[in-house]
Amino acid sequence: MEKENFDQDKKYYFEEFGMLIEKSGMPRMAGRILALLLISEEPHLSIGDMTEALGASKGSISTMLRLLMQIGLVEKIVIPGKRRDHYCVDGKLWPKLIYDRLLVVSEYKKLAEKGLSIIDKDNAQAKKNLEQFYHAFSFFDKVFMDCLKQL
């Protein structure tokens, strides 16, 4: 890859993306790598390309790429005639990322159902709390799954 220059705005974008990914429980570096892959002029990058662009170590990038591949957000590709592996964002990145996060909503719904099944029948406060919890997450579960079908 010919050296791609990233101005200050793009470097801030890498950091902002990393901080957002970090809020969802993933390492910040994983978000920085995703941001780089998304805005690069190249369709795929090597670890060396990413090291240079992000100013991070090969070890850190390699570790995060393994994580991103395990969860299906990044693909490793082989380019004929190139000795290094290259990486790109999976074409189905966004629905997968959203779907994985929405599964948590379904898990909360299931926990509410379980809570309702284990409380004492005469515990009116717990029943009220859990029913509200269940109805909220049931609503979001249905709405989000209907939205995902549109993707």
N, C-alpha and C positions, 0 to 999 in steps of 0.2 A: 504494500500500500504506500502510495506517495503520502508524505507527512501531511496530515490534515490539521489545519490550525483552528483552534477553538478560542473564540474571544471570551472576554470576561462574562458576558451574559450566558453563554453556553456552559461555562464552568460553574456558574451559579445554578444553572438548570440542573446540572449533574448532582449538585449538593441538595437542592430542593427535592429532587426526585428521591434521592437517598434518604432524606429525612422523612418523607412521606412513607416510603416502604418500611422504614424503621418503626413507624407508628403501628404498622400492621404486624409487627413481630419478627420481621426479617432483618438481617444485617444491613446497615447503611450502604456498604460497598456493593451489595447485590443491586440496590436501586441505582447507584451510580453507573454500574455496568449496563443495566437496562436502558437508562437514559442515553448513554453513549451509543449503544446499538440502535436506538430509535432515531437519533438525529445525525448519525454519521452519513456522509455522502456515499460510503461504501456499503454494499448489501451484507457484508460479513467482515469480521475482523479477527485477527489472531491475538493471542495473549500478549505478544510483543506490542502490537498496535495499541491495545488497551492499557498496557503498562505505561507507555509513552503518553497517551492522551490523558490518563487519569492521575499520573504521578504516583502510582501505587506499585507495590511489589508483585512480582510474578506469583509468589506463593499465595498472596491474598486474593488476587484475581482468579487464580486456578481453583482455589477453594470455593469461592463464590460461584464460579461457573459450574462446578459440580453440583452445588445446591440448586442453582437455577435450572440445570438440566434435569435433576431429580424431580423437581416439581413441574416440569414441562414448560417453562417459560423461555428457555433458550435451547437451540439445537446446535450440535457439533456437526460440521460438514467437512468433507474432504474435497479439496480442489485438485483436479489432475495437474500434475507438474509442480505442485507446491509441497514442500516437506512439512510444513506446520499445519496443525488443525486450525480451522476457522470456526467462528461462532456467529449465529444470527438469532434474532428474535423469532420465535415460532409464530407462524401466520395466524394461529388461533389463540394468541396470547391473551387478548382482552377478555373474551368469554370465559376462558379457563381461570384467569385471575379473579374475575367476578364470581364465577361459580364456586371456586374454592372458599371465598369469603362468605358466600351465601350459605354454604353448608353449615356454618357456625349458627346461623339463624335456625336452621332445622334442628340442630343439636339442642339449642335453648328450648325450643318447642317440646322436644322429647323429654328434657329435664323437667319442664313444667308438668307434663303428663305424669311422669314418674312421681313427682312431688305430690300431685293430687291423689295418686294411688296409695301412697304410704302414710299420709297424715291421718290422724284420728278423725273420725267422722264428725265429732262434736267440736272440733277446732275451727270455729267460724272465721277467725282472723286469718289463719293460714290458708283456708279454702278461698277466701276473698282475694288474698294476695296472689296465690297461685293461679286462680282463674283469670285475673287481670294479666298476669305474666303470660299465661297460655294464649289468651285471645290476642294480645299484641303480637306475639311471635308467630301465631298462626296466620294472622293477617299479612305480616311482612313476608312470611314464607310463601304464601300463595301469590302475592303481588310480584315478588322478585322472581319466582320461578316462571310466572307468566311473561315477565319482561325478557327473561333469558331465552324463551322460546322464539322471541322476535329476532334474536341475533342470529 
